[in-house]
Every structure is written in C-alpha cells, then in structure tokens.
Amino acid sequence: MSLNVEAVHPFIAARIHGLDLSKPLSDERIVEIEQASGQYPVLIFPRQYIDDDQLLAFAAGFGPLQIAVSYSTRPEDHRLAPMINDISNLSKENQTYRPGDRRRMNNLTSRRWHSDASYLPLPARYSFLLSYIVPAVGGQTQFADMRAAYDNLPDHLRKVVEGLSCHYDIMASRAAAGFYDASDEERKALAPCIHELVRTHAISRRKSLYLSSHATHVVGWPEPEGRDLLRELTEFATQPQFVYSHEWSVRDLVMWDNRALMHRGRPHIPETDVREMHRATTLDDRTWTRGSNQPVAASVA
C-alpha cells in the first residue's frame, strides 16, 4: 500500500496517516517518507504512542543520529538519554522552570528563526519532535520554506546571494539573546563555522536559502553590510506566504527537513504550564548510507 499523504499546507506540510511507528519500517517505506519530505519538508505523524528508543529507531532510518549534550544543564541534571534533545520546560524533578532559571532563559533562543545545529560544521538534516504534554494556549512551531523564499527572491537579490557563504557563531546568537557567560570548554566546542548561503537540496534538487539566527555575517563582506543582507533575507523569507504554523496535539510526531526550512517556537501562556517534547536529530553527513547508522558526532543541543 502506498503512503497515505494528506497536504495540510499547499507546499510546506503534510499529514501521514496509517503508520504505527512503534513497529519497524521497511527500507521501501522509509524511502517513500523521504521522498514525501522532498515535496513537503514538514511531515506530521499523528497519535504516535512511542517511547524514546522507538523515536530514535525511526529517526535512524534517515541519517546518522546526533548525540546531544546540552550546555544549559550539567549531565547529571539531564532528564533524558544523551541522544534525545529535551525540548521541555521541566527539571529532572519534573518541575517547571522558575523565572530567571538559566535553562528557561536558554529556551527563549528557540523563539528566533533558526535551523537546528546550523552553528556546527556538520549541521542537522532532519529533526523529529514528539509531543508528550501540550499547553492549552500557544506553543505553536512555525516553519518557513527556504525553497519558496529563494524562488520568489527579486532578481537583484538572487544575483547577490549566489556564491556567498556565511559565518555561523552560536556565541553571537546567544549574546543577542542576552547570554554572555560561556566557559572556555563551551567556546572551544562551539567554534564558529561557515556554510553556503544558497544550497541545492539532495532530494528535490531545488535551490534554497540557508539561513538561521546563528548566522552573523557574510564571508568577505564588511560586517555591517553582511548583517544587513541577512536581516533583509530573513525578513523576506519569513513572510506569511512562506510560513506554516503547526498547532500541536498530544503525541504528534513532526519530522522536518532543516535543509529546506527555518523554524521557531512560539510562547505559551501561562509559561508555568507544562510543555514536554522530546527530539531526535540526524546530521547531514552525505557519506552516510542507510543501514550503517552510528552516531558520528557529539554536539550541543
């Protein structure tokens, strides 16, 4: 039986029906999902009552798994396994963060448009976010299609961006969010890197912009001019016609392609309400082949 794909946005998002991800999928089914993501870079799998091991098993079909080491908490304070990003507002004791908690403040950075792990030399390919507890008001995740944004660039901007690369630095994006404290170990592990501004997608073969709040300036340009270009491109790419906003339901699993999108989380009200989500991530290692999945890098969430 072919994959049951229901578009929920004309070109960004689709809901996949009839799959139980607690059970292993065939390679043929995984390839079908991968091809669907080339058309709809946000795929929603509703009502997935799976655990973290099953989430990782599903993600492992789409690339090498990222080992996430959070810089906002000590390892002994982590609630979840090392390969699961904890996208929640809960401590190890399952208490919501209090005002002023460093972990709560760190979560605010996810409200800026970004692409996961774009501050690393080997950035994220796919993200897989599973909702456990959804707040009553707010908490949406918004996705901006960088393929559509590139396609609709004014001619003068399209000519400008071709061949450019950008400097990425999470320390700069953290500072912009009000975080200035970082250990020497963090600075060493999170050294700046460079990514091309325009990329061709491996599945769709469409060109897209590669943008993120972690991008600081354009390589080879005066810094003020580079920052101004990135601001202009980000404002253009996040116009409503390029954006899908996902309203979460309990046990939604949303898979998205970081090569084709930026995303951001929206606030929920009140922030004392619990929001619990677990994320698995694969890295964009082009030498990876299906069936040979081993973690290839240790990085930070």
N, C-alpha and C positions, 0 to 999 in steps of 0.2 A: 504494500500500500504506500502511495506517495505521501510526502509530508503535507500535513494539513496546515496551510499558512493563511491567516486572515489579516489583511492590512488594517492597521489602526491609524496610520498616517500615510498619505499618498506615496512618500518615498523614504521615510525615516524608520518607521516602526511597524512590526507585525507580531501578532499573537500566534504561537504554535500550539495547536490542540492535539490531544490524544497521546501524548508521550508521558510515560512514567519514568522519571529519571532516577528512581531508586533501583532500576534494573539496568544492566549494561546495554549499551547501544552497539549495533554493528558498525563497522567502518563505513559501510554504504550509507547508513543513516547519518553518521557524523558528517560525511561529505555533503549530504543533502542540506544539513543545517548550515554548514559552512558556506555553501553556495547561496542559500537564502540570505545569509548575512551580507553577502556581496550586494544584494538588492536592497535589503532593509537592515541597516547596521545596528538597529536595536531589535532584539528578539525577546519576546515575553513568553515564559513558560508558566502558566497559572497552576496554582494548587499543587506545589511540589513539596511533599512532606518527606524530605530527605534530611540526613544528618551531614556534618561537615565532611566526613570521609566520602560520602556519596557525591557531595558537591565537588570535591577535589577530583574524584574519579571521572565525573562528567567533564570538568574543565581540562583534564589531562589529554583528552582527545583532540584538543585544539592548539596545543603548543606546550613548551616547557613551563612547568609551574614555577611561579615566583615564591621564594622564601621571604616572607615579610618580617622585618624586625622593626617594631615601632620605636621611634625616637622620643615619643612623648611619655612613655612609661618604662620602668625597669622591667627586664624579662620576668622577674619573679612576680610582677604585678599583672601580667597578661592573663586574660580570661580564657583565651582560645589557643589552639595549636599554632605553631610558628608559621605555617603556610596559609593561615586564614587571617585576613585583614578584618579587624573588629571595627565595623562602621556603626558604632553604637554610642550611647551616652551613659554607659554603665561601667562601674568599677568592678574589680574582681569579686567584691562582695555583693554585686548586683544592685548597687545603689546608684541613683542618677548623680551626675557630677554637680557639685555645688558651684554657685557663682564664683568666678575667679580661679577655679581649678585649671591647671595648665593643660590638662587633657581636653577640657571643654573649650578652652581658648584655641587649642590646636585644631579642633574640629571646624572652627569657623573658616579656616582656609579652604575647605571643600566647597564653600559657597561662591568661590570665584571660578570663572570658566577655566577649565584645565583638561589635560589629557593625562591619564594615570601613568605615573613613573616617567613622564617626559623629561624629568631632570636627570635621568640616568642614561649612560651611553647605550644601554640596551633597554628601550622603553617597553611599555606594555603593549601587547597585541589585543587580547580580549580580557574583559572584566566580567565576572559572574557574581551578581549581588542577589542574595536570598533574604527576603524579609521574614522576620520572626514576629516582631511586635511593631505595629504601625500606629503613629499618633493620630488622634482624631482630627486635628486641623493642621494643614500644611505638611511639610516634609517631602514635597514632590522632588523628583530628579528631572532636570531639563537637559536635553541633548540638542546640540547644534550641528548640522550636517555640513562638514567642511568641503564635501564634493560639490554640493549645490552652491555653496558660497563661492568656490572657485569658478564654477561655470558661469556665475552671474556677475563676476567682477567687471567693473568698467574696463574697457580696453586699455586705458593708460595704466591702471593698476596691475592688470595681468602682465603687461610688458615689464613692469618694475619688479614683480616678485619672482619671476623666472630666474633660476640660478642662484638665488640668495640662500644663505644659511643664518641661523640664529643661535645666540648664546643662551644657554639654559642654566639657571642657578637657583636652587631651592632656598638657599640662604637669603637671596634677594627677595624672593616671593614671601618668605616668612617675615622678613623685615617690613615689607609693605603691609603685612597683616598685623604688625605690632610686636613681632617676636624678634628679639635681638640677642638672646642668650643661646649659645651653642658651644658645645665642648670641642676641643681640638680633634677628638675622635670622630665626632659628627662631621666636622668640616672636611676631614680627610676622606671619610666615606662618601660624602656628598659633594665632591669636587665638581665644578662646572663642566658642562659638555656642550657639544654643538650638534644641531640637527638641521637638515634641509627644510626650507620653508614650503616648498612645493614637492609633493611626492606622488608617485603613481601607485595605485592600490593593487596588491598582488592578485586579487580575485576579480574585481570589476574592471581593472585596467583604466579606471578613471583617475584623473588628476584631482588632488585635493590639497587644501592648505593644511599645514601642520602648525597649530597654534596652541598656546597654553599660558596660564598666568605665570608659569615658571620661566617663560622666555623674557629675557631682559633687554636685548638689543640685537641689531643686525650686524653680523660679522663684516668688518671692513668699512662700516659706516660710522660717522660721528654719532656718539651715543644718543644725543637728543633727537637726531633725525631718525635713528633706528627705533627708538621708543615711540616716536610719533607715528611711524608706519605701523608698528604692531598695534598701537591703540586704534588706528583707523581700520585696520583689517579686522580686529576683534569686534569693534562696533558694527562693522558691515556684516560679519559672519553670524552674529547673534541676533539679527533682526527676526521678528516673529515668523516670517515666512520660511525661515530655515530651522525652526526650533520645534521639537516635540516635548511636551511636558507629561511625565508619567505619574499618574495617581496610583500610589501603591495599595495593594491588597495584601493581606496576610498570606504568606507562602507564595508570593510571586517570586520567580527567579528571572531576573533580567540579565541578559547577555548583551554586551555591546562591544563594538569594534573601535578601539582607540585610534586606529589608523585613519578613520573616516569621520571622527566626531570629536567635539569637546563636550563636556558636561559640567553641571554644577548641582549641588544640593540646595534646597530651599529651606528656610527656617520653619520649625513647627511651633505651635502655640498651644499651651504654655511650654516652655523648654523643660519644665520639670516632668512632663510626660515622657514615658519610656519610648525610645526608638531603638530597636535592636535589629541589626543587619550584619550578615557575615559575607565576606567577599573572597573569592578565589581569583587569581590573576595569572595569565600566561604572558610570557615575554616574547618579543618579536625577533626571535632568533631564526634567521632564514636558512640555517643549516639543519634545523630540527626536522625529523621525519616522524610520522605517526608510528607509534609502537616502540619508540625509543625514548620515552619521556622520563628524564631525570631532571631535578632542579639544576639549573645552570648558573644561578647567581643568587647571592644573598644581598638583599637591598632593604630599604626602609619603606614603610607604609606612607 
